[in-house]
Every structure is written in structure tokens, then in C-alpha cells.
Amino acid sequence: MAQLVHQLMEARDEKRLLRLQRELQAAPLLIVNELAYVPLSPTGAELLFEVFSQRYEHGSTIVTSNLPFEEWTAVFGSERLTGALLDRLTHHVCFLAVTGESVTVSLSPRLDLIPIGFNGVEPLPLARMKAQAEKRFRKGPAVRSNATEVRWKALRSALGATP
């Protein structure tokens, strides 16, 4: 999301905002990851709101967020703007609540495997670090990949695509 807002503000400054907004509106699918994760400036919040308003009922949009809706006001800085944004995002919506361990965390090496020397402690050798990470990855990806495949099939079905 931060990158999209940055692109919108840069386009506004360079007098090419309308062109970028048309491109975003014409996209068949817009995916905004980690919405409401980083607080926005008032201008950034208004520009992002405008993108969602222009896409409303015209294109599919996927939004991910770790924050509940009631905490979005702190990110967008305005209760009125947040309410209007949520009205557009939650109309004709399909909510997918993903619970459990984060896929990003589960597929990442643990912090104790990071090869950084600290307070005189030598880091793990890279080969050992890779072996441990691969061992952890092999422990449970069948369950995660099956669940992920089920989510993708549901999402494709909701969007009208063939699985």
C-alpha cells in the first residue's frame, strides 16, 4: 500500500495523476497488500480513497490487512474518510479470514538462524543455516500448500475464473 500511495503522490507532483488513476481503474484486478499497516498523510489517504472510489463497482479489488476496521481511522486520519472508504470496500464483498500461523513467518528462517555475529558469538555457518531452514520447510508444507490451494480455488471461483 505504501508503494501505491507513493506512486500516486509522485504522479500528482509530476502532473500525471489522471493517467495513473485511469490505469488503476482499468486494471481487471487490483491487489492492495497490507492496507492500513502504515499511517498515511492526509493527501496520501485522499489519493488512495480516490482510487478505491473510481474502482467501486467497476473492477475487482483484493485488499489484505492485519488491522480490524475499527483501527483504520488512526491510519487514514479521518473518521469520515475511513467510513466512506469502508462503505465502498465492504459493499459486494467476499471476506476471507485467514487464521493461524503466518505463511511468511513459517517459510522464513528463524531469527536465531540469521548469520550475524553478536557480542562475540559467531554466526551459524551458512550451510548449516540452509539445512535447518530446509528441514523446517519440509516439516509441514503439504498442509499449508493444500490450504493455500483451497483458498486460491475459492478466490478464482469468486472472481469467475476457472480453477
Secondary structure as UniProt FT lines:
FT   HELIX           2..13
FT   TURN            14..15
FT   HELIX           17..26
FT   STRAND          29..32
FT   TURN            35..36
FT   HELIX           42..55
FT   TURN            56..58
FT   STRAND          60..63
FT   HELIX           69..71
FT   HELIX           72..76
FT   HELIX           79..90
FT   TURN            91..92
FT   HELIX           103..107
FT   HELIX           111..113
FT   TURN            119..120
FT   HELIX           126..139
FT   HELIX           141..159
//
